[in-house]
Amino acid sequence: MSIRRTQTRSTVTGETYTTHRRVRSMRSGGKVRQVTVLNLGRHLAVAQAHWPTLCARLEQLLSGRRALRDVACPLGVEREAQRLAAALLAREGECPPAETEEGSGSRDIQAVEVDSLQRVRPRSVGVEQVARWAMAQVGFDALLDRLGFTGPQRSAAIGTVIARMAAPGPDWATRRRLGERSGLGELLEVDFEAMSAMALYRVSDPLLKHPSAIEGHLFTAVSDVFSLGDTVTL
């Protein structure tokens, strides 16, 4: 496998931009052609000089076998290799369920060697799943849409709020949790590791721009969910 940089054009704006792709060479009908395995996006977080190292490390992670000689790579290359390996493994796992004859009651049972299982990039999903359920109960996503949040802004806002619910802390700690420890990205189908730091930091501006609308909506929604009455304390 290798990484290829290509020029492509937006079908919406007509703008020409550069994108990076993970490609594999395949022989078909006596000819060799390159097939895209994974689109890496416009901004690859690894310098071109380290692309061979990144490919070698990625092959090692995907094979599941320890190489005769470990691939030595910088920390940034190792993180990118781990992220891409997880994306490729997730894509390979997206296959349709096995078809069974209606009414036959047959099941597809596979044997698994327990000692061969490995934990790869363990992530937290418990508090994230509960938080997403709570947001659905109060209509938080729809509220952000009405306030004019774009898709990326909505994802960044939800990620920031849930990360700080799980572990209150500064901006850098929130970004680190979303990128390295939380499984929220898979629940939202958002790659928080690839999201820039500024995208997460700047989402606080539109949130702080509508404090009354957000607080009023949440107060009313929570009161309805728990059937709370208004209380005035003097």
Secondary structure as UniProt FT lines:
FT   STRAND          2..9
FT   TURN            11..13
FT   STRAND          16..28
FT   TURN            29..30
FT   STRAND          31..41
FT   HELIX           48..50
FT   HELIX           51..63
FT   HELIX           75..92
FT   TURN            102..104
FT   HELIX           114..116
FT   HELIX           126..137
FT   TURN            138..139
FT   HELIX           140..146
FT   TURN            147..148
FT   HELIX           151..166
FT   HELIX           171..176
FT   HELIX           177..181
FT   HELIX           184..188
FT   TURN            192..194
FT   HELIX           197..202
FT   HELIX           204..209
FT   HELIX           211..225
FT   TURN            226..227
//
